[in-house]
Amino acid sequence: MAGEPKPESYESESARRAAGQGRSLAATMPRLILEARRVAATVIHGLHGRRRAGSGENFWQYRRFISGEPASRVDWRRSARDDHLYVREREWEAAHTVWIWPDRSPSMIFASALVWETKLDRALVVAFALAHVMVEGGERVGIPGLLRPTASRDVIEKMAQAIVHDRGERASLPPSFSPSPLAEVVVLSDLWSPIADVHRAIAQLSATGARGHVVQIVDPAEETFPYSGRIEFIEPEGAGAITAGRAEAWRSDYETRVIRHRTEIRTETDRLGWTFSIHRTDRPASELLLRLHAQMGAGPNGTGLNRWHELARPGRHA
């Protein structure tokens, strides 16, 4: 039996492993980018661009004058056609920043026999597709600790390049940083870290008042625990391995632990006003993208591409 590796050899092995993972990811990236563009198209198709009142240059709508506003804001020509005073509102163009963090830790490189893609593949496809949708809606998108916010139309390629060339540690939770109070944060992870670490990460990200959305991406096998007989379970992030003589006997306890873990995450996100959702990799990626789009784009203060049904009502346009 070989002895424990020396620190130098351990670091060398870690570097080789990271380089190997980088090459593997680079090889699959073109497929992931194409899939992300396809998924994004399902959301963008038929949606209007962002329509939100503010300081933009383009005319949006007329609205009633509110007592106390400067008289200079009144559109007298439009007001002459009615018994009310109207203000000419312009389209909002002050972009938000949307921080998207896809978990790329070793535990994400898992796919059971029930699916054909890993949790990492799914996280990256959704991250790319969401970034594309947000940029199309006029937002800036960044990756914490990896990519500065950008509104570039080739945001997917910029994200892919930053990820492929990243040689840093693949942490299980987002790095510590302080997003703007007007920013939104999207965390895409399997969230199997200790609950105390998960709580600490979410609390730190929300400390400035930023809104957030936490998504647990799981393989269906992690939901159903379809194992029986003698099975060796290997923890991919260095915690070792354990062998079950009758794996099926563990199912009930496993399900209880998963429910408790998720309940504690949801309790924390609810307390902070964030959203929490679960996505299985045997479900379409577009399903998660549509859910995130609805959560981020709901209401008059929404982000990104929003379909404002009320714009069709009489009197909303000139």
C-alpha positions in Angstrom: 0.0 0.0 0.0 1.4 3.3 -1.0 2.1 5.9 1.6 0.5 9.3 1.8 1.7 11.6 -1.0 4.2 14.4 -0.1 2.9 18.0 -0.4 4.9 18.6 -3.6 3.5 15.5 -5.3 0.0 16.3 -4.0 0.2 19.8 -5.5 1.5 18.4 -8.7 -1.3 15.8 -8.9 -3.8 18.6 -8.2 -2.4 20.7 -11.0 -2.5 17.8 -13.4 -6.1 17.0 -12.4 -7.2 20.6 -12.9 -5.5 20.7 -16.3 -7.2 17.5 -17.3 -10.6 18.8 -16.3 -9.9 22.0 -18.2 -9.1 20.1 -21.4 -12.2 17.9 -21.0 -14.4 21.0 -20.4 -12.8 22.8 -23.4 -13.7 19.8 -25.6 -17.4 19.8 -24.6 -17.8 23.6 -24.5 -18.9 24.0 -28.2 -21.7 21.6 -27.6 -22.7 23.3 -24.4 -22.7 26.7 -26.1 -24.9 25.5 -29.0 -27.3 23.9 -26.5 -27.4 27.1 -24.4 -28.3 29.2 -27.5 -31.1 26.8 -28.4 -32.5 26.9 -24.9 -32.3 30.7 -24.8 -34.2 30.9 -28.0 -37.2 29.2 -26.5 -37.5 32.1 -24.0 -36.6 35.0 -26.3 -38.9 33.9 -29.1 -42.0 36.1 -29.0 -41.0 38.1 -26.0 -40.8 41.9 -26.1 -37.7 43.7 -25.1 -37.4 45.4 -21.7 -40.1 48.0 -21.1 -39.6 49.9 -18.0 -40.0 53.6 -17.1 -36.8 55.6 -16.5 -34.1 57.7 -18.1 -33.7 56.0 -21.4 -33.8 57.8 -24.8 -36.7 55.9 -26.4 -40.3 56.8 -25.9 -42.3 54.2 -24.0 -45.7 55.5 -23.0 -47.8 58.4 -21.7 -49.0 58.4 -18.1 -51.0 60.7 -16.0 -49.2 63.7 -14.4 -48.7 63.3 -10.7 -49.2 66.3 -8.4 -45.8 67.5 -7.2 -43.9 66.7 -10.4 -42.1 69.5 -12.3 -44.5 71.1 -14.8 -41.7 70.9 -17.4 -42.4 67.1 -17.6 -45.9 67.7 -18.9 -46.4 66.8 -22.6 -48.7 69.7 -23.5 -49.5 68.5 -27.0 -50.8 65.1 -25.7 -52.5 66.8 -22.8 -54.4 69.1 -25.2 -56.3 66.1 -26.5 -57.8 65.1 -23.2 -59.0 66.6 -19.9 -55.9 65.3 -18.1 -52.3 66.2 -18.0 -49.8 63.6 -19.3 -46.1 62.9 -18.9 -44.1 61.4 -21.7 -42.2 58.5 -20.2 -39.1 57.0 -21.7 -37.8 53.5 -21.7 -35.6 52.5 -18.8 -32.0 51.8 -20.0 -29.9 51.8 -16.8 -28.7 48.3 -16.8 -28.7 46.1 -13.7 -26.0 43.6 -13.0 -26.8 39.9 -12.9 -24.2 37.8 -11.3 -24.4 34.1 -12.3 -22.4 31.5 -10.5 -22.3 28.0 -11.9 -20.8 25.4 -9.4 -17.9 23.7 -11.1 -16.7 21.6 -8.2 -15.9 17.9 -8.5 -19.3 16.8 -7.2 -20.9 18.4 -10.3 -19.1 16.1 -12.6 -21.6 13.3 -12.0 -24.2 11.7 -14.2 -26.0 8.5 -13.3 -27.2 5.9 -15.8 -30.6 7.7 -15.7 -29.3 10.7 -17.6 -26.9 11.6 -20.4 -25.3 14.8 -19.1 -23.6 15.8 -15.9 -24.8 18.3 -13.4 -21.9 20.6 -14.5 -23.1 20.4 -18.1 -26.6 21.4 -17.1 -25.4 24.3 -14.8 -23.3 25.7 -17.6 -26.0 25.5 -20.3 -28.5 27.3 -18.0 -25.9 29.9 -17.0 -25.0 30.6 -20.6 -28.6 30.7 -21.7 -29.7 32.9 -18.8 -26.8 35.3 -19.5 -27.8 35.6 -23.2 -31.4 36.3 -22.2 -30.4 38.9 -19.7 -28.0 40.7 -22.1 -30.7 40.7 -24.8 -32.9 42.5 -22.2 -30.2 45.1 -21.7 -28.6 43.8 -18.5 -24.9 43.3 -17.6 -23.8 39.8 -16.7 -20.8 38.7 -14.7 -19.4 35.6 -13.0 -18.2 36.3 -9.4 -14.5 36.2 -9.1 -14.1 35.2 -12.8 -15.7 37.7 -15.3 -16.4 41.3 -14.8 -20.0 42.4 -15.7 -20.5 42.8 -19.5 -23.3 43.7 -21.8 -21.6 42.2 -24.8 -23.7 40.3 -27.3 -21.1 37.5 -27.2 -21.5 37.1 -23.5 -21.7 33.3 -23.8 -18.3 33.1 -25.5 -16.8 35.4 -22.9 -18.1 33.3 -20.1 -17.0 30.1 -21.8 -13.4 31.5 -22.3 -13.2 32.6 -18.7 -14.3 29.2 -17.4 -12.1 27.2 -19.7 -9.0 29.2 -18.8 -9.7 29.3 -15.1 -7.1 27.4 -13.2 -8.3 28.3 -9.7 -9.9 26.1 -7.1 -13.3 24.7 -8.1 -15.2 25.7 -4.9 -18.6 24.3 -4.1 -20.0 27.7 -3.1 -19.7 31.2 -4.5 -16.7 33.3 -3.5 -17.2 36.1 -1.0 -18.0 39.4 -2.7 -20.4 42.3 -2.3 -22.9 42.7 -5.1 -24.6 46.0 -5.6 -28.0 46.4 -3.8 -29.6 46.7 -7.2 -27.9 43.5 -8.5 -29.4 40.0 -8.7 -27.4 36.8 -7.9 -28.1 33.4 -9.4 -26.4 30.4 -7.8 -26.5 27.1 -9.7 -25.1 24.3 -7.6 -25.9 20.9 -6.2 -25.7 22.5 -2.7 -24.5 19.3 -1.0 -22.1 21.3 1.1 -22.6 21.4 4.9 -25.7 23.4 5.7 -23.7 25.9 7.8 -21.5 26.7 4.8 -24.6 27.1 2.5 -26.2 29.5 5.0 -23.0 31.5 5.4 -22.6 31.9 1.6 -26.2 33.0 1.1 -26.1 35.4 4.0 -22.9 37.0 2.7 -24.3 37.5 -0.8 -27.5 39.0 0.5 -25.8 41.3 3.0 -25.9 44.3 0.7 -29.6 43.9 -0.1 -29.1 42.2 -3.5 -31.9 39.9 -4.7 -31.0 36.3 -5.3 -32.1 33.0 -6.7 -30.6 29.7 -5.4 -31.1 26.6 -7.6 -30.2 23.1 -6.5 -29.2 21.1 -9.6 -29.4 17.3 -8.9 -29.1 14.1 -10.8 -32.3 12.0 -10.6 -30.4 9.3 -8.7 -29.7 11.8 -6.0 -33.4 12.2 -5.6 -34.6 8.7 -5.8 -31.6 6.7 -4.4 -32.2 3.8 -6.8 -29.4 1.6 -5.3 -29.5 -1.8 -3.8 -27.1 -4.5 -2.8 -23.5 -3.9 -2.0 -22.5 -0.5 -3.3 -19.4 1.6 -2.7 -20.2 5.4 -2.5 -17.2 7.6 -3.2 -17.2 11.3 -2.1 -15.7 13.2 -5.1 -14.3 16.1 -3.1 -11.9 14.2 -0.9 -14.1 13.0 2.0 -13.3 9.3 1.2 -15.6 6.4 0.5 -18.1 4.2 2.3 -19.5 0.7 1.4 -23.1 -0.2 2.0 -23.8 -3.9 2.3 -27.5 -3.4 1.6 -27.8 0.0 0.0 -31.6 -0.2 -0.1 -31.7 -0.1 3.7 -30.2 3.4 3.6 -33.0 4.9 1.3 -35.4 6.1 4.0 -32.7 7.7 6.1 -31.2 9.3 3.0 -34.5 10.8 1.9 -35.1 12.2 5.4 -31.7 13.9 5.4 -32.3 15.4 1.9 -35.6 16.8 2.9 -34.1 18.3 6.1 -31.2 19.8 4.2 -33.5 21.4 1.6 -35.9 22.7 4.3 -33.1 24.5 6.0 -31.9 26.1 2.7 -35.5 27.2 1.9 -36.0 28.6 5.4 -32.9 30.8 4.9 -33.8 32.0 1.4 -37.3 32.8 2.5 -36.0 34.8 5.4 -33.8 36.8 3.1 -36.4 37.3 0.4 -34.6 35.1 -2.1 -36.0 32.2 -4.1 -35.1 28.5 -3.9 -35.8 25.9 -6.5 -34.8 22.4 -7.4 -33.9 21.2 -10.9 -33.3 17.6 -12.0 -31.1 16.9 -14.9 -33.7 14.6 -16.4 -35.9 17.6 -16.9 -35.5 20.1 -19.9 -33.0 22.9 -19.3 -35.6 25.3 -20.8 -37.9 24.5 -17.9 -35.4 25.9 -15.4 -34.6 28.9 -17.6 -38.3 29.8 -17.9 -38.7 29.5 -14.2 -35.7 31.8 -13.5 -36.9 34.2 -16.2 -40.3 34.4 -14.5 -38.8 35.0 -11.1 -36.4 37.7 -12.3 -38.7 39.4 -14.7 -42.0 39.5 -12.8 -43.6 42.8 -12.1 -42.7 46.4 -13.1 -39.3 46.1 -11.5 -38.3 43.0 -13.4 -35.0 42.3 -15.0 -34.2 41.3 -18.5 -36.8 40.4 -21.2 -40.3 41.0 -19.9 -43.6 40.6 -21.7 -45.7 43.5 -20.5 -49.3 42.4 -21.4 -50.7 45.6 -20.1 -48.9 47.5 -23.0 -51.6 46.2 -25.3 -54.3 48.0 -23.3 -55.8 51.2 -24.9 -54.0 54.4 -24.0 -50.7 52.8 -23.2 -49.0 54.0 -26.3 -49.1 57.2 -28.3 
